[in-house]
Amino acid sequence: EDLGHYNEAMKRLRPGLDYHSLKLLRLLRTHFPPPGRLLEVGCATGLFLMHPQEAGYSVMGLEPAVGHRQLIPKIIESAVLPQKLEEADFPDNTFDVIVAIQLLEHLVEPAVFTEKLKRVLKPGGIAYVETPNFDCVSRRLQVQSWMDNNLNVGHWHLFNPRSMGVLCERMGLRVVQGWTFFKALGIHSRSPLLGKSLAGLDYTLGRVGLGNNVAVLIT
């Protein structure tokens, strides 16, 4: 609601956001390298889309929130449509890569979204879906920041690794890889070196399903 405050927060978190965006981009490139058509659903201010465009993908974004669209960089502004995936009129088998970061929890009907994703993803393409992990250590310890951010109005569904796998299986999608991990955007942004050192948590708590986020690569 406060666009100026949101913009300042995004500027503070930019180093952390860029770190994870580039990490995700490296992962996507191993499965479907550019050139190719990449769609980000719920692209917010378009920060992630800048990186795959620079890497050689043809990018498109969907973002229905008016406030977010006001902050999208001019260079990709024309590539972002003010729609939800469920409403978008894309032909079947349109995109080689689809990305949905911290989106699934906001959807009242995630199965409807997943069915549309399946239709517009090309055979042999790859999709990345990331959402908060209900089984994470922060929820188990009732860390206030995690509770405030995730157990509130607007988060309709919370998943864990098992339920993410079940959703994909029921929708006829194959999980290529599933894992949990930590983002710690604030720590990355205050100290990139300290942020990178937290990767050790991904190899310990993350590997046993306790990371703050759960992600899947699906085809």
HELIX and SHEET records of a PDB file:
HELIX    1   1 LEU A    3  HIS A   31  1                                  29    
HELIX    2   2 LEU A   47  ALA A   55  1                                   9    
HELIX    3   3 VAL A   66  ARG A   69  1                                   4    
HELIX    4   4 LYS A   74  GLU A   77  1                                   4    
HELIX    5   5 LEU A  104  HIS A  106  5                                   3    
HELIX    6   6 PRO A  110  VAL A  120  1                                  11    
HELIX    7   7 VAL A  137  ARG A  140  1                                   4    
HELIX    8   8 GLN A  144  ASN A  150  1                                   7    
HELIX    9   9 PRO A  161  ARG A  170  1                                  10    
HELIX   10  10 LEU A  185  ARG A  190  1                                   6    
HELIX   11  11 PRO A  192  SER A  197  1                                   6    
HELIX   12  12 ALA A  199  TYR A  203  1                                   5    
HELIX   13  13 GLY A  206  VAL A  208  5                                   3    
SHEET    1   A 7 VAL A  80  LEU A  81  0                                        
SHEET    2   A 7 SER A  58  LEU A  62  1                                        
SHEET    3   A 7 ARG A  37  VAL A  41  1                                        
SHEET    4   A 7 PHE A  95  ILE A 101  1                                        
SHEET    5   A 7 LEU A 121  PRO A 132  1                                        
SHEET    6   A 7 ASN A 213  ILE A 218 -1                                        
SHEET    7   A 7 VAL A 175  PHE A 181 -1                                        
END                                                                             
